[in-house]
């Protein structure tokens, strides 16, 4: 029999140590080492030999010809984030805060995917009766997807193989355990081994596997980061506290665009798709108000109209405040300094509060021009017209730099009824969208004079 020895595994990074110590040498985390039983190398030596079977390689062209069509999940937004649907043999990891709708989305997808082939939904957190009650509440009482309440990954793989399942959903990976590992479910070694077993099954059988993962208080999927490297696609559910809107974001995708987003609304009947996400990010004031400018943000392959609001108010303290919500605070400070130096915007004695409506985060530089225009509008108490949009990157020398996908941004704005745009000179198209006037600018002071 193979001898076993005790090792200490870090629950954050997965690093192993022969003895317990307060701090992990791999990631620097404190009190993260837990004892686990690992079989010795002598016990594994007998199974490491491989029998040569000749040349088993194939050409890239031959595999490209054998490409299979993607599986539609019944949700246009989910298909968009996945890159067009589920790829047979792929492994997708979905994470998010508790109660955000991961299990709801998976149950709705299971009911829709069952129309194209057998689907197995394995739950390790709920009983079959609880899953059935949730399905009835979502209006899926007539769905014929197969359910199994099991936490042993070998039993789940065996059930999926006997069913010849086209899709396997595991909810959640932190509750699974392998009989080959002597550790509690949720431990780093269990997470790694269970995920590896499911990946091997998916690649060998062509079954698409969907894994639901818990997240830590920092918002990362619980377990070592190696899990995200093992799977093909990593999706995150995002939502503001108290908001009924959910954003599903792709942070890794081997079969589509990364950073693609899908927008859902949580209702009594489950997650409903939001076909026009730009509408939820705009306040639609009855009349123009100071400090509000519309810009166009690019998320993956989608252009979204968002409203940037800036409030400049006389500071009562010695040090004026700079508060940014949805915008990087350091970039806001830099933009205000550039506006003062190159456009004469006097904000030294003003508290400046910047916000992006709808709870989204403006992570790209295309919103620089809109932020400065909103700050000037608030300081001068001069509203920006409803029909105007602005986008462009601002450099330290006061120049307006072009941004990617300028023409696509203008088309999205024109589709929503905007009539004029202030954009970088290099982003002015040869043929502007019908009904829209596009003005190109090269300097910040010229842009602020444009409206």
C-alpha positions as CSV (number, residue, x, y, z in Angstrom):
1,X,0.0,0.0,0.0
2,X,1.1,3.6,-0.7
3,X,2.3,5.4,2.4
4,X,0.7,8.7,3.2
5,X,2.3,11.8,4.7
6,X,0.9,15.0,6.1
7,X,1.5,18.2,4.2
8,X,0.2,21.7,4.8
9,X,-1.6,23.4,1.9
10,X,-2.2,27.1,1.7
11,X,-5.9,27.8,1.1
12,X,-5.2,30.9,-0.9
13,X,-2.5,30.0,-3.4
14,X,-2.2,26.2,-3.0
15,X,1.5,26.2,-2.0
16,X,2.6,23.2,0.0
17,X,4.8,23.1,3.1
18,X,6.2,20.1,5.0
19,X,5.4,21.7,8.4
20,X,2.9,24.3,9.7
21,X,4.0,27.9,9.8
22,X,2.0,31.1,10.5
23,X,2.7,32.7,7.2
24,X,2.6,31.1,3.7
25,X,5.9,31.4,1.9
26,X,4.1,31.5,-1.5
27,X,1.5,34.3,-1.1
28,X,2.4,35.8,2.3
29,X,-1.1,35.1,3.7
30,X,-1.4,34.5,7.5
31,X,-3.0,31.4,9.1
32,X,-3.9,29.9,5.7
33,X,-2.0,26.6,6.0
34,X,-4.2,23.5,6.7
35,X,-3.0,19.9,7.1
36,X,-3.9,17.4,4.4
37,X,-3.0,13.8,3.7
38,X,-1.1,13.2,0.5
39,X,0.1,9.9,-0.9
40,X,3.8,9.5,-1.2
41,X,5.7,9.6,-4.5
42,X,6.5,5.9,-4.1
43,X,2.8,5.0,-4.3
44,X,2.4,7.0,-7.5
45,X,5.4,5.6,-9.3
46,X,3.6,2.5,-10.5
47,X,0.8,4.5,-12.4
48,X,3.1,7.0,-14.0
49,X,4.2,4.7,-16.9
50,X,2.5,5.2,-20.2
51,X,2.4,2.7,-23.0
52,X,3.4,4.1,-26.4
53,X,0.5,3.9,-28.9
54,X,2.3,5.3,-31.9
55,X,1.7,8.7,-33.4
56,X,-1.6,10.0,-32.0
57,X,-1.1,13.6,-33.3
58,X,-3.4,15.3,-35.8
59,X,-3.2,18.4,-37.9
60,X,-4.8,21.8,-37.1
61,X,-6.7,21.8,-40.4
62,X,-8.3,18.4,-39.7
63,X,-9.5,19.5,-36.3
64,X,-10.9,22.8,-37.8
65,X,-13.0,20.8,-40.2
66,X,-14.5,18.8,-37.4
67,X,-15.7,21.9,-35.5
68,X,-19.1,21.4,-34.0
69,X,-21.9,24.0,-33.8
70,X,-22.4,25.8,-30.5
71,X,-25.2,25.1,-28.1
72,X,-27.7,27.8,-27.6
73,X,-28.5,28.4,-23.9
74,X,-31.9,30.0,-24.6
75,X,-30.6,33.4,-23.4
76,X,-29.2,35.9,-26.0
77,X,-27.3,37.7,-23.3
78,X,-25.6,34.6,-21.9
79,X,-24.8,33.4,-25.5
80,X,-23.2,36.8,-26.2
81,X,-21.0,36.6,-23.1
82,X,-20.0,33.0,-24.0
83,X,-19.0,34.1,-27.6
84,X,-22.1,32.7,-29.4
85,X,-23.1,29.8,-27.2
86,X,-21.7,26.8,-25.4
87,X,-18.8,25.0,-27.1
88,X,-19.0,21.2,-26.8
89,X,-16.2,19.9,-24.5
90,X,-15.7,23.3,-22.9
91,X,-15.5,24.0,-19.1
92,X,-17.1,27.3,-17.9
93,X,-16.7,28.7,-14.4
94,X,-19.3,31.2,-13.1
95,X,-18.8,33.1,-9.9
96,X,-20.7,35.8,-8.0
97,X,-21.9,36.9,-4.6
98,X,-24.4,34.8,-2.7
99,X,-28.0,35.3,-3.9
100,X,-27.0,37.2,-7.1
101,X,-28.7,34.6,-9.4
102,X,-26.0,32.0,-10.3
103,X,-28.2,29.0,-9.6
104,X,-31.2,30.7,-11.2
105,X,-29.4,31.3,-14.4
106,X,-28.0,27.8,-14.5
107,X,-31.5,26.2,-13.9
108,X,-33.0,28.4,-16.7
109,X,-30.1,27.4,-19.0
110,X,-30.6,23.7,-18.2
111,X,-34.3,23.9,-19.1
112,X,-33.5,25.5,-22.5
113,X,-30.4,23.3,-23.3
114,X,-32.4,20.1,-22.7
115,X,-34.2,20.7,-26.0
116,X,-30.9,20.0,-27.9
117,X,-29.7,17.0,-25.8
118,X,-29.6,15.4,-22.4
119,X,-28.7,17.8,-19.5
120,X,-27.6,16.7,-16.0
121,X,-27.9,19.3,-13.2
122,X,-25.8,18.1,-10.2
123,X,-26.5,20.0,-6.9
124,X,-24.4,19.7,-3.8
125,X,-26.0,22.5,-1.8
126,X,-29.8,21.8,-2.2
127,X,-32.1,18.8,-2.1
128,X,-33.9,17.8,-5.2
129,X,-37.2,19.1,-3.7
130,X,-35.6,22.5,-3.2
131,X,-34.4,22.6,-6.8
132,X,-37.8,21.5,-8.1
133,X,-39.6,24.2,-6.0
134,X,-37.3,26.9,-7.5
135,X,-37.9,25.5,-10.9
136,X,-41.7,25.8,-10.4
137,X,-41.3,29.4,-9.2
138,X,-39.4,30.2,-12.4
139,X,-42.1,28.6,-14.5
140,X,-39.9,25.6,-15.4
141,X,-42.1,22.9,-13.9
142,X,-42.4,21.1,-17.2
143,X,-38.7,21.0,-17.9
144,X,-37.2,17.5,-18.4
145,X,-33.6,18.1,-17.4
146,X,-32.2,15.4,-15.1
147,X,-31.4,16.3,-11.5
148,X,-29.0,14.6,-9.1
149,X,-28.1,15.5,-5.5
150,X,-24.5,14.4,-5.2
151,X,-21.2,15.7,-3.9
152,X,-18.9,12.9,-5.1
153,X,-17.3,14.0,-8.4
154,X,-16.7,10.4,-9.5
155,X,-20.4,9.6,-9.1
156,X,-21.4,12.7,-11.0
157,X,-19.1,11.9,-13.9
158,X,-20.4,8.3,-13.9
159,X,-24.0,9.5,-14.0
160,X,-23.2,12.0,-16.8
161,X,-21.4,9.3,-18.8
162,X,-24.3,6.8,-18.5
163,X,-26.8,9.5,-19.5
164,X,-24.6,10.6,-22.4
165,X,-25.2,14.1,-21.2
166,X,-24.6,16.9,-23.6
167,X,-24.3,19.5,-20.8
168,X,-23.3,18.9,-17.2
169,X,-24.0,21.6,-14.6
170,X,-22.3,21.4,-11.2
171,X,-23.6,23.6,-8.4
172,X,-21.2,24.3,-6.7
173,X,-17.6,23.2,-7.2
174,X,-16.8,24.1,-3.6
175,X,-19.1,21.3,-2.3
176,X,-17.6,18.6,-4.4
177,X,-15.1,16.0,-3.2
178,X,-13.0,13.3,-4.8
179,X,-12.5,9.9,-3.2
180,X,-8.8,10.0,-4.1
181,X,-8.1,13.0,-1.9
182,X,-8.3,12.8,1.9
183,X,-9.4,16.3,2.6
184,X,-12.6,18.1,3.3
185,X,-14.8,19.5,0.5
186,X,-13.7,23.0,-0.4
187,X,-10.0,22.5,0.4
188,X,-7.5,23.5,-2.2
189,X,-6.5,20.0,-3.0
190,X,-10.2,18.9,-3.4
191,X,-11.0,21.9,-5.6
192,X,-8.0,21.3,-7.8
193,X,-8.6,17.5,-8.2
194,X,-12.4,17.8,-8.7
195,X,-11.9,20.5,-11.3
196,X,-9.2,18.5,-13.1
197,X,-11.5,15.4,-13.1
198,X,-14.3,17.4,-14.7
199,X,-12.0,19.0,-17.2
200,X,-10.7,15.5,-18.3
201,X,-14.2,14.3,-18.6
202,X,-15.3,17.3,-20.7
203,X,-12.4,17.0,-23.1
204,X,-12.7,13.2,-23.5
205,X,-16.5,13.0,-23.9
206,X,-17.3,16.4,-25.6
207,X,-19.7,17.3,-22.8
208,X,-20.0,21.0,-22.0
209,X,-19.5,21.5,-18.3
210,X,-20.7,24.5,-16.3
211,X,-19.3,25.0,-12.8
212,X,-20.8,27.4,-10.2
213,X,-18.2,28.8,-7.8
214,X,-18.3,30.7,-4.6
215,X,-16.5,34.0,-4.2
216,X,-14.4,35.4,-1.3
217,X,-15.0,38.7,0.4
218,X,-12.5,40.2,-2.1
219,X,-14.8,39.2,-4.9
220,X,-12.5,36.4,-6.3
221,X,-13.6,32.8,-6.9
222,X,-12.7,30.9,-3.7
223,X,-9.7,28.6,-4.1
224,X,-6.4,28.9,-5.8
225,X,-6.1,31.0,-9.0
226,X,-5.1,27.8,-10.8
227,X,-8.8,27.0,-11.2
228,X,-9.2,29.9,-13.5
229,X,-6.3,28.7,-15.6
230,X,-7.7,25.1,-15.9
231,X,-11.1,26.1,-17.3
232,X,-11.9,27.6,-20.7
233,X,-14.2,30.4,-19.7
234,X,-14.5,32.5,-16.5
235,X,-17.7,34.6,-15.9
236,X,-18.5,36.9,-13.0
237,X,-21.9,38.1,-11.9
238,X,-21.8,41.8,-10.7
239,X,-24.5,43.9,-9.1
240,X,-24.8,46.9,-6.8
241,X,-26.5,46.4,-3.4
242,X,-30.2,46.8,-3.7
243,X,-30.2,46.9,-7.5
244,X,-32.3,44.4,-9.5
245,X,-29.9,44.6,-12.5
246,X,-27.2,42.0,-12.9
247,X,-24.1,42.3,-15.1
248,X,-22.5,39.0,-16.3
249,X,-18.9,39.7,-17.4
250,X,-16.5,37.5,-19.2
251,X,-12.9,37.9,-17.8
252,X,-11.5,34.9,-19.7
253,X,-12.8,33.2,-22.8
254,X,-10.9,30.9,-25.1
255,X,-13.8,30.9,-27.6
256,X,-14.9,34.5,-27.7
257,X,-14.1,38.1,-26.7
258,X,-13.0,38.7,-23.1
259,X,-14.6,41.5,-21.1
260,X,-17.9,41.0,-22.9
261,X,-21.0,41.7,-20.8
262,X,-24.6,40.6,-20.6
263,X,-27.2,42.5,-18.6
264,X,-30.1,40.9,-16.8
265,X,-32.9,42.1,-14.5
266,X,-33.9,40.0,-11.5
267,X,-37.7,39.5,-11.4
268,X,-40.1,37.1,-9.7
269,X,-39.9,34.7,-12.6
270,X,-36.1,34.7,-12.6
271,X,-33.5,36.5,-14.7
272,X,-34.9,38.4,-17.6
273,X,-32.7,39.8,-20.4
274,X,-32.2,43.5,-20.8
275,X,-32.2,44.1,-24.6
276,X,-31.3,47.8,-24.3
277,X,-28.8,48.2,-21.5
278,X,-28.1,51.8,-22.4
279,X,-31.6,52.8,-21.2
280,X,-30.8,51.8,-17.6
281,X,-27.6,53.8,-17.4
282,X,-29.3,57.1,-18.5
283,X,-31.3,59.3,-16.0
284,X,-33.3,60.9,-18.8
285,X,-33.9,64.2,-17.0
286,X,-37.0,66.1,-18.2
287,X,-34.7,69.1,-19.0
288,X,-30.9,69.6,-19.3
289,X,-29.2,69.9,-15.9
290,X,-25.7,71.2,-15.1
291,X,-22.9,68.6,-14.5
292,X,-24.4,65.8,-16.7
293,X,-22.8,64.6,-19.9
294,X,-23.5,61.4,-21.9
295,X,-20.6,59.3,-23.2
296,X,-20.2,56.0,-25.0
297,X,-18.4,53.2,-23.2
298,X,-17.1,50.1,-24.9
299,X,-17.5,46.7,-23.2
300,X,-16.3,43.8,-25.3
301,X,-18.1,44.0,-28.6
302,X,-20.9,46.2,-27.2
303,X,-21.2,50.0,-27.1
304,X,-23.1,51.4,-24.1
305,X,-24.3,54.9,-23.5
306,X,-23.7,56.0,-19.9
307,X,-24.2,59.2,-18.0
308,X,-21.3,60.9,-16.2
309,X,-22.2,63.3,-13.5
310,X,-19.9,65.8,-11.8
311,X,-20.8,68.2,-8.9
312,X,-18.5,71.0,-8.1
313,X,-19.3,72.8,-4.8
314,X,-17.5,75.4,-2.8
315,X,-15.3,73.7,-0.3
316,X,-15.6,74.7,3.4
317,X,-12.4,73.0,4.5
318,X,-8.7,73.7,3.9
319,X,-8.3,70.6,1.6
320,X,-11.0,70.3,-1.1
321,X,-12.4,66.8,-1.5
322,X,-12.2,64.6,-4.6
323,X,-14.7,61.8,-4.5
324,X,-15.1,59.4,-7.5
325,X,-17.7,56.6,-7.8
326,X,-17.3,54.4,-10.8
327,X,-14.3,56.4,-11.9
328,X,-10.6,55.9,-10.9
329,X,-9.9,58.6,-8.2
330,X,-6.3,59.2,-9.4
331,X,-7.4,59.7,-13.0
332,X,-10.1,62.2,-11.8
333,X,-7.5,64.2,-10.0
334,X,-5.2,64.2,-13.1
335,X,-8.0,65.3,-15.4
336,X,-8.9,68.2,-13.1
337,X,-5.2,69.3,-13.1
338,X,-5.0,69.2,-16.9
339,X,-8.3,71.1,-17.2
340,X,-6.9,73.8,-14.9
341,X,-3.6,74.0,-16.7
342,X,-4.8,73.9,-20.3
343,X,-8.4,75.1,-20.2
344,X,-8.4,77.6,-17.2
345,X,-10.9,75.6,-15.2
346,X,-10.6,77.0,-11.6
347,X,-11.4,74.1,-9.3
348,X,-8.9,74.7,-6.5
349,X,-11.4,75.7,-3.9
350,X,-14.1,73.4,-5.0
351,X,-15.2,70.0,-3.7
352,X,-15.6,67.7,-6.8
353,X,-17.8,64.6,-6.7
354,X,-17.9,62.4,-9.8
355,X,-20.3,59.5,-10.4
356,X,-21.3,57.1,-13.2
357,X,-25.1,56.5,-13.3
358,X,-26.3,52.9,-13.0
359,X,-23.5,51.5,-10.9
360,X,-21.2,50.6,-13.8
361,X,-17.5,51.3,-13.7
362,X,-15.9,53.5,-16.4
363,X,-12.5,51.7,-16.7
364,X,-11.5,53.1,-20.1
365,X,-10.0,56.5,-21.0
366,X,-12.7,57.3,-23.6
367,X,-14.7,59.0,-20.8
368,X,-12.1,61.6,-20.1
369,X,-13.6,64.3,-22.2
370,X,-17.1,63.8,-20.8
371,X,-15.7,64.0,-17.2
372,X,-14.1,67.4,-17.8
373,X,-17.1,68.7,-19.7
374,X,-19.4,67.7,-16.9
375,X,-17.0,69.4,-14.4
376,X,-17.1,72.7,-16.4
377,X,-20.8,72.4,-16.8
378,X,-21.3,72.1,-13.0
379,X,-18.8,74.9,-12.2
380,X,-20.4,77.4,-14.7
381,X,-23.9,76.1,-14.0
382,X,-24.3,75.7,-17.7
383,X,-26.3,72.6,-18.8
384,X,-25.1,70.5,-21.7
385,X,-27.8,69.9,-24.4
386,X,-29.7,66.6,-24.2
387,X,-28.8,65.7,-27.7
388,X,-25.0,65.9,-27.3
389,X,-22.5,63.1,-26.5
390,X,-18.7,63.3,-26.0
391,X,-15.9,60.9,-25.8
392,X,-12.1,61.0,-26.1
393,X,-8.9,60.5,-24.1
394,X,-7.2,63.6,-22.7
395,X,-3.4,63.7,-22.5
396,X,-1.3,65.6,-20.0
397,X,-0.4,68.2,-22.7
398,X,-4.1,69.0,-23.1
399,X,-4.5,67.1,-26.4
400,X,-7.5,65.0,-27.3
401,X,-6.4,61.5,-28.3
402,X,-8.5,59.1,-30.4
403,X,-10.1,56.0,-28.9
404,X,-10.8,52.6,-30.5
405,X,-14.2,51.9,-32.2
406,X,-15.1,55.5,-32.7
407,X,-17.5,54.9,-35.6
408,X,-19.3,52.1,-33.7
409,X,-19.8,54.4,-30.7
410,X,-21.3,57.1,-32.9
411,X,-23.7,54.7,-34.5
412,X,-24.9,53.5,-31.1
413,X,-25.5,57.1,-30.1
414,X,-27.3,58.0,-33.3
415,X,-29.5,54.9,-32.8
416,X,-30.7,56.4,-29.5
417,X,-31.5,59.8,-31.0
418,X,-28.4,61.9,-30.2
419,X,-27.9,64.6,-32.8
420,X,-24.4,66.0,-32.1
421,X,-21.1,64.7,-30.9
422,X,-17.8,66.1,-29.8
423,X,-15.0,63.6,-30.5
424,X,-11.3,63.4,-31.3
425,X,-10.4,64.7,-34.8
426,X,-9.1,61.2,-35.7
427,X,-12.4,59.6,-34.8
428,X,-14.5,61.7,-37.2
429,X,-15.9,59.4,-39.8
430,X,-15.9,60.2,-43.5
431,X,-19.7,59.7,-43.5
432,X,-21.3,60.6,-40.1
433,X,-24.4,58.7,-39.1
434,X,-27.6,60.1,-40.6
435,X,-29.0,63.0,-38.6
436,X,-25.9,63.5,-36.5
437,X,-23.4,66.4,-36.6
438,X,-19.9,65.3,-35.5
439,X,-17.3,67.9,-34.5
440,X,-13.7,66.8,-34.2
441,X,-11.4,68.5,-31.7
442,X,-7.6,68.2,-31.0
443,X,-7.2,70.4,-27.9
444,X,-9.2,70.4,-24.6
445,X,-9.9,74.2,-24.7
446,X,-11.4,73.8,-28.2
447,X,-13.6,70.9,-26.9
448,X,-14.9,72.9,-24.0
449,X,-15.9,75.7,-26.4
450,X,-17.7,73.3,-28.7
451,X,-20.9,73.2,-26.7
